[in-house]
Amino acid sequence: MHIIEIKALLFMLIPIGIVWFFYYRWTKNYKEVGLATFRMVLQLLIIGYLLVYIFNNKDVFIGFFVLLFMISVSSFIALRNVKRRDLKTYFNFFISILIGGGFNLILSLYFVLDLRPLYQPKYIIPLAGMVFANAMNSLSLSAERFEREIEENGYEKARALSFKASLIPQINAFLAVGLVSLPGMMTGQILSGVDPVIAVRYQIMVMAMVLGSAGMSSAIYLSLQRN
C-alpha cells in the first residue's frame, strides 16, 4: 500500500483554506473551521497511536471502556444542534445510540463476520466508529428537525418529517454507491490489495449497518420524545 508522506498531506490545507475563506466571509465565524481541522488532526494522531495499543491488548474491559467512551462522546456531540441540552436529552441520545448502534454492531460482528471469539479489536473498534458516528449524525438531524416541526405540527407529523430528514444522507448514499461513489471502506480495501468482489461484500455489510443504526437510533429517540 502506498505510504503518504507527512509533508504531502500539507497540500490538503488548500481545499480546507478555500472552505475557511467562504465560511468566514459568509458566516463571519473565523474559528470553527480552523478549530475543527486542528481537532481532527490531533484526535486522529492520538487515536492512531492508541489503536496500536488497543489492537495489541486483548483485554475485553479496555474494549468495553472504549465503546462506552465512543457512545458517550457521540451523544454529547449530538447535543450541539438542539436547544434543549439537559440531562434527559443527553440520556435519550445515549440510549438511542447504545441500542440502535449496538444492535447493528453485534449483528455484523457475530452473525455476518462470524467472529470467534467475538472481541477482536481490529474489527470492533473501526466498525463501532462507523456505526456510532452515523447514529450520531442521524440523531442530530432528527432532533434539530423535530424541535422545529413540533412547534407547528402535532407529534406524529413532526416525527415523520424528522425521521425522513434524518435518513437523507444514508438513502442518498444507497442510491449513489457504485454509480457516483466508491465508499471509504471499499476504497481502502481495494487500495490495500483486497479483491474488489470481496471488498464489495464488506461494503454491503457496512452500508446496511449504517442505515440500520442511523434509522433505529432516530426511531428510538423520536419515540422517547412522545413522553
Secondary structure as UniProt FT lines:
FT   HELIX           6..9
FT   HELIX           10..12
FT   HELIX           13..27
FT   HELIX           32..56
FT   HELIX           60..78
FT   HELIX           79..81
FT   HELIX           87..106
FT   HELIX           107..112
FT   HELIX           121..149
FT   TURN            150..152
FT   HELIX           155..166
FT   HELIX           168..176
FT   TURN            178..180
FT   HELIX           184..191
FT   TURN            192..193
FT   HELIX           196..224
FT   TURN            225..226
//
